[in-house]
């Protein structure tokens, strides 16, 4: 699947420039429920770079609403989970597509 095919629906929006999104960088401060969803949607939309910032640790109470964390991530710093997010982004953005 090519990049053009992956993002074909977005390009139907008048004025949409996928190349600009792919060249863009977004900073998300806070990786709680809202930050998780924003990061997921931006990654799946094809954003070029994400900078994720969070000072907290992952707690059991976070897991019901944070798709990027798993039970094994509990008690670690949220920023320590970012390598897992890199794998998620590669899958979501199609970097691993053939």
Secondary structure as UniProt FT lines:
FT   HELIX           3..6
FT   TURN            7..9
FT   HELIX           10..12
FT   TURN            14..15
FT   HELIX           18..23
FT   STRAND          25..29
FT   HELIX           33..45
FT   STRAND          49..53
FT   HELIX           60..62
FT   TURN            63..65
FT   TURN            67..68
FT   HELIX           71..73
FT   TURN            74..75
FT   HELIX           78..81
FT   HELIX           82..93
FT   TURN            94..96
//
